[in-house]
Amino acid sequence: MKIAVASEDGRGLPSFVSPHFGRCPFYTLVDVQDGEIVGVEVRENPYYGRHVPGAVPEFVRGLGADVIIAGGMGPRAMMMFESFGIEVVTVGWEATVKEAVEAYLEGELKGAKPCEGGHHHGLCEGGEK
């Protein structure tokens, strides 16, 4: 399984989850096998600083992600990810990439609540924990 996490910087697992999937500067890709983290790769978001509707879901799809974790996401983006077969999970608290992935793997983080409005800059109400 490959989990893409919208990230605030390029440090990998210690980075904080970005409040918004499309406005993050990086994506941390976490490879998971048998419930354990087995690999981490950081990729720059080529659309950082630009709003190109539909581009980020396509980019994340191209990375081979099965799951995307972000602080927030609008309903249209959520539907696009889901149409690609990518599970959407939002985090409603400040968390590192490692904390969010571990919570997801332990079944403590699940689901997503869409952000309201087009330009959200804080954390949305996230999935359950």
C-alpha positions as a printed NumPy array, in Angstrom:
array([[  0.   ,   0.   ,   0.   ],
       [  1.198,   3.505,  -0.769],
       [ -0.049,   6.434,   1.329],
       [  0.432,   9.983,   0.043],
       [  0.475,  12.595,   2.807],
       [  0.172,  16.31 ,   2.063],
       [  3.222,  17.703,   3.887],
       [  4.439,  21.085,   5.051],
       [  8.123,  20.41 ,   4.328],
       [ 10.467,  17.866,   2.823],
       [ 11.617,  16.124,   6.023],
       [  9.513,  13.012,   5.456],
       [  7.987,  11.334,   8.507],
       [  8.75 ,  14.224,  10.936],
       [  7.04 ,  16.759,   8.646],
       [  3.632,  18.072,   9.679],
       [  0.513,  17.199,   7.718],
       [ -0.465,  20.161,   5.576],
       [ -3.802,  21.826,   6.304],
       [ -4.83 ,  21.516,   2.633],
       [ -4.032,  18.848,   0.063],
       [ -3.569,  21.212,  -2.891],
       [ -1.614,  23.962,  -1.184],
       [  1.09 ,  21.783,   0.312],
       [  4.665,  22.178,  -0.901],
       [  5.435,  18.441,  -0.647],
       [  3.912,  14.986,  -0.6  ],
       [  5.438,  12.337,   1.605],
       [  4.883,   8.905,   0.098],
       [  4.83 ,   6.152,   2.682],
       [  5.095,   2.532,   1.556],
       [  3.405,   0.092,   3.905],
       [  3.699,  -3.679,   3.939],
       [  2.037,  -5.951,   6.489],
       [  1.   ,  -2.911,   8.547],
       [  4.57 ,  -1.578,   8.834],
       [  6.245,   1.42 ,   7.209],
       [  8.866,   0.015,   4.84 ],
       [  9.778,   3.058,   2.768],
       [  9.466,   6.83 ,   2.565],
       [  9.934,   9.161,  -0.386],
       [  9.345,  12.913,  -0.572],
       [  8.135,  14.556,  -3.776],
       [  7.639,  18.246,  -4.468],
       [  4.11 ,  19.305,  -5.344],
       [  4.521,  20.693,  -8.885],
       [  1.325,  22.719,  -8.416],
       [  2.362,  24.397,  -5.149],
       [  1.419,  28.065,  -5.298],
       [ -0.858,  27.555,  -8.303],
       [ -4.524,  26.606,  -8.346],
       [ -5.062,  24.19 , -11.234],
       [ -8.389,  22.386, -10.681],
       [ -8.05 ,  18.625, -10.994],
       [ -4.262,  18.655, -11.402],
       [ -3.26 ,  17.539,  -7.888],
       [ -5.542,  14.479,  -7.821],
       [ -4.073,  13.449, -11.195],
       [ -0.541,  14.009,  -9.855],
       [ -1.19 ,  11.926,  -6.726],
       [ -2.798,   9.216,  -8.841],
       [  0.373,   9.142, -10.96 ],
       [  2.426,   8.559,  -7.805],
       [  0.571,   5.271,  -7.31 ],
       [ -1.166,   6.256,  -4.075],
       [ -3.872,   4.052,  -2.602],
       [ -4.679,   6.525,   0.198],
       [ -4.296,  10.287,   0.583],
       [ -4.079,  11.94 ,   3.984],
       [ -4.402,  15.72 ,   4.346],
       [ -5.611,  18.252,   6.866],
       [ -8.444,  19.251,   4.589],
       [-10.007,  18.828,   1.185],
       [-13.047,  20.128,  -0.649],
       [-15.89 ,  17.853,  -1.743],
       [-15.087,  18.002,  -5.476],
       [-11.486,  16.929,  -4.906],
       [-12.66 ,  14.162,  -2.59 ],
       [-14.961,  12.834,  -5.312],
       [-12.145,  12.967,  -7.867],
       [ -9.732,  11.02 ,  -5.644],
       [-12.443,   8.466,  -4.892],
       [-13.215,   8.084,  -8.617],
       [ -9.545,   7.089,  -9.025],
       [ -9.931,   4.464,  -6.289],
       [ -7.879,   6.515,  -3.803],
       [ -9.184,   6.509,  -0.227],
       [ -9.418,  10.009,   1.284],
       [ -8.617,  10.6  ,   4.947],
       [ -8.521,  14.002,   6.645],
       [ -6.816,  14.852,   9.919],
       [ -8.548,  17.309,  12.241],
       [ -5.596,  17.925,  14.547],
       [ -1.953,  18.921,  14.154],
       [ -0.018,  15.744,  13.427],
       [  3.244,  14.661,  11.899],
       [  3.195,  12.455,   8.847],
       [  4.335,   9.53 ,  11.003],
       [  1.599,  10.116,  13.62 ],
       [ -1.106,  10.356,  10.946],
       [  0.049,   7.238,   9.085],
       [  0.356,   5.229,  12.302],
       [ -3.124,   6.349,  13.411],
       [ -4.485,   5.285,  10.015],
       [ -2.742,   1.909,  10.163],
       [ -4.062,   1.3  ,  13.686],
       [ -7.614,   2.076,  12.526],
       [ -7.767,   5.205,  14.698],
       [ -7.929,   7.594,  11.744],
       [-10.573,   7.   ,   9.136],
       [-12.891,   8.912,   6.918],
       [-12.934,  12.451,   5.699],
       [-15.046,  15.507,   6.219],
       [-14.991,  18.01 ,   3.363],
       [-13.849,  21.564,   3.945],
       [-16.401,  24.225,   3.301],
       [-15.49 ,  27.055,   0.974],
       [-12.887,  27.209,  -1.715],
       [ -9.825,  28.489,   0.123],
       [ -9.399,  26.956,   3.535],
       [ -6.183,  27.762,   5.379],
       [ -6.614,  26.028,   8.743],
       [ -7.33 ,  22.428,   9.617],
       [-10.759,  21.178,   8.674],
       [-12.666,  18.827,  10.875],
       [-10.857,  15.608,  10.135],
       [-11.65 ,  11.983,  10.204],
       [-12.387,  10.22 ,  13.437],
       [ -9.631,   9.426,  15.894]])
